[in-house]
Amino acid sequence: MRTAAAALTAVACLGAGTLAGCGGGGAEGGVSRNEPAASRGASPSPSPTADWNPRPRSIAAVGDSITRGFDACSVLTDCPEASWATGTDASVRSLALRLLGPSRAAEKSWNHAVSGSRMVQLPEQMALAAKERPELVTVMTGANDACRDSARLMTPVADFRTYFEASLRQLRAGAPKARVYVSSVPDLKRLWSTGRTSELGKKIWELGICRSMLADADDLGPAAVARREAVRDRVVAYNEVLRDVCAKDRYCRYDGGAVFGFRFTGTQLSPWDWFHPSRDGQARLAEIAYRNVTAAEPPA
């Protein structure tokens, strides 16, 4: 059985940030038990339906620690087999497993996500993905751009846009017709609200995880409230960038704010950091992705 002392000791290296591993590198699409809520700036990408392929035969994934399955299986460790996008864990039933089946998923899916990465690293990941010539590329990144040691260190929105545009150019240079599924950035403020119910979780956060949002978790004073709202507003702005840039690419589909609006429960958060998705949380992300990728129309 896991103990609080063991968890606190092992998570000490999380002081460098959030949604980031210490190493730095490294249900069939049914209705989720938690219905996504509407979010600001979450209108659908107007990608033409005729240009979308709902049944791709190969998948490459790019992004950050969520797509690497960080802390889903054991403490402070990537667990790509539990990834919502390309994992092999039967309990998660990743997007690759749902679309390709076990044998083809093993041969025709690739995970180029890197724990701890921000949008500035996405062009490099996209270049690697393009070499695979996949029919679908999944994108989930941006949480680390908001999760900084302080709110003033968050990635500027203009820079976030510049690097996302560069990422799509990198992909198009090598895989001009690959479809792109873009996940919205999760609502970090909602994760704070859910995780702060755990006393052990708050002790873990005190070691330095996502200070811009999680520092002084029980402080409800005006300054702390304003800081958390500023982080949430920045996430909303990032999602608007993802939506707008994706809308200009005929082969790109944004999730309509589905991940931002998803209400993670305690069982869907990692028992080691109360912030990253657990296996159950990864399964819910896979459900959302499968539903949106296979839909005839872009999400509303």
Disulfide bonds with the S-S distance in Angstrom:
Cys13-Cys22 1.88
Cys73-Cys79 1.88
Cys147-Cys210 2.03
Cys246-Cys252 2.04
